[in-house]
Amino acid sequence: MKLLIVTVVEEFEQEILELFKKANIERFSGSDIDGYKNPSTVVRSSSWFPSEKGGVESNLFFSFTKDENIELLFELIKEFNTNLETNNPIKAIVVPIEKYI
């Protein structure tokens, strides 16, 4: 079992949910996040009343899942990212789990 972490711009939320389904990843958690590309946007958004939104609306998903599901998802994500017309690919990482209860 490993921890899968995926980030995606909000525009592709439905697409990543479909990819999870195709990869047999049925249990996962998600959260809305703001994505940043450079440090200056973080400084701008740290004031109490920022004049403009600092980050890009994004989603973070994570799942404790099996290697074979992760391998299939990575192939599906690679295929999805090769057909993108934007500079916002789906990103995924895997973290090994030493112990769990």
WOGIMO-V625361 format. One record per residue. N is the residue number from 0. RES is the residue in one small letter. SS is DSSP state (H for helix, E for strand, L for the rest). OMEGA is omega as a letter, one per 40 degrees, with the letter a starting at -180 (none if undefined). BURIAL is I if it has 24 or more other ideal C-beta (glycine too) atoms within 12 Angstrom, else O. Layout:
n->N res->RES ss->SS omega->OMEGA burial->BURIAL
n->N res->RES ss->SS omega->OMEGA burial->BURIAL
This chain:
n->0 res->m ss->L omega->a burial->O
n->1 res->k ss->E omega->i burial->I
n->2 res->l ss->E omega->i burial->O
n->3 res->l ss->E omega->i burial->I
n->4 res->i ss->E omega->a burial->I
n->5 res->v ss->E omega->i burial->I
n->6 res->t ss->E omega->a burial->I
n->7 res->v ss->E omega->i burial->I
n->8 res->v ss->E omega->a burial->I
n->9 res->e ss->H omega->a burial->O
n->10 res->e ss->H omega->a burial->O
n->11 res->f ss->H omega->a burial->I
n->12 res->e ss->H omega->a burial->I
n->13 res->q ss->H omega->a burial->O
n->14 res->e ss->H omega->a burial->I
n->15 res->i ss->H omega->i burial->I
n->16 res->l ss->H omega->i burial->O
n->17 res->e ss->H omega->i burial->O
n->18 res->l ss->H omega->i burial->I
n->19 res->f ss->H omega->a burial->I
n->20 res->k ss->H omega->i burial->O
n->21 res->k ss->H omega->a burial->O
n->22 res->a ss->L omega->i burial->I
n->23 res->n ss->L omega->i burial->O
n->24 res->i ss->L omega->a burial->I
n->25 res->e ss->L omega->a burial->O
n->26 res->r ss->L omega->i burial->O
n->27 res->f ss->L omega->i burial->I
n->28 res->s ss->E omega->a burial->O
n->29 res->g ss->E omega->a burial->O
n->30 res->s ss->E omega->i burial->O
n->31 res->d ss->E omega->i burial->O
n->32 res->i ss->E omega->i burial->O
n->33 res->d ss->E omega->i burial->O
n->34 res->g ss->E omega->a burial->I
n->35 res->y ss->L omega->i burial->O
n->36 res->k ss->L omega->i burial->O
n->37 res->n ss->L omega->a burial->O
n->38 res->p ss->H omega->a burial->O
n->39 res->s ss->H omega->i burial->O
n->40 res->t ss->H omega->i burial->O
n->41 res->v ss->H omega->i burial->O
n->42 res->v ss->H omega->a burial->O
n->43 res->r ss->H omega->a burial->O
n->44 res->s ss->H omega->a burial->O
n->45 res->s ss->L omega->i burial->O
n->46 res->s ss->L omega->a burial->O
n->47 res->w ss->L omega->a burial->O
n->48 res->f ss->L omega->a burial->O
n->49 res->p ss->L omega->a burial->O
n->50 res->s ss->L omega->i burial->O
n->51 res->e ss->L omega->i burial->O
n->52 res->k ss->L omega->a burial->O
n->53 res->g ss->L omega->a burial->O
n->54 res->g ss->L omega->i burial->I
n->55 res->v ss->E omega->i burial->I
n->56 res->e ss->E omega->a burial->O
n->57 res->s ss->E omega->i burial->I
n->58 res->n ss->E omega->i burial->I
n->59 res->l ss->E omega->i burial->I
n->60 res->f ss->E omega->i burial->I
n->61 res->f ss->E omega->a burial->I
n->62 res->s ss->E omega->i burial->I
n->63 res->f ss->E omega->a burial->I
n->64 res->t ss->E omega->a burial->I
n->65 res->k ss->L omega->i burial->O
n->66 res->d ss->H omega->a burial->O
n->67 res->e ss->H omega->i burial->O
n->68 res->n ss->H omega->i burial->I
n->69 res->i ss->H omega->a burial->I
n->70 res->e ss->H omega->i burial->O
n->71 res->l ss->H omega->i burial->O
n->72 res->l ss->H omega->i burial->I
n->73 res->f ss->H omega->i burial->I
n->74 res->e ss->H omega->i burial->O
n->75 res->l ss->H omega->i burial->I
n->76 res->i ss->H omega->i burial->I
n->77 res->k ss->H omega->i burial->O
n->78 res->e ss->H omega->i burial->O
n->79 res->f ss->H omega->a burial->I
n->80 res->n ss->H omega->a burial->I
n->81 res->t ss->H omega->a burial->O
n->82 res->n ss->L omega->a burial->O
n->83 res->l ss->L omega->i burial->O
n->84 res->e ss->L omega->i burial->O
n->85 res->t ss->L omega->i burial->O
n->86 res->n ss->L omega->a burial->O
n->87 res->n ss->L omega->a burial->O
n->88 res->p ss->L omega->i burial->I
n->89 res->i ss->L omega->i burial->I
n->90 res->k ss->E omega->a burial->I
n->91 res->a ss->E omega->i burial->I
n->92 res->i ss->E omega->i burial->O
n->93 res->v ss->E omega->i burial->I
n->94 res->v ss->E omega->i burial->O
n->95 res->p ss->E omega->i burial->O
n->96 res->i ss->L omega->i burial->O
n->97 res->e ss->L omega->i burial->O
n->98 res->k ss->L omega->i burial->O
n->99 res->y ss->L omega->i burial->O
n->100 res->i ss->L omega->none burial->O
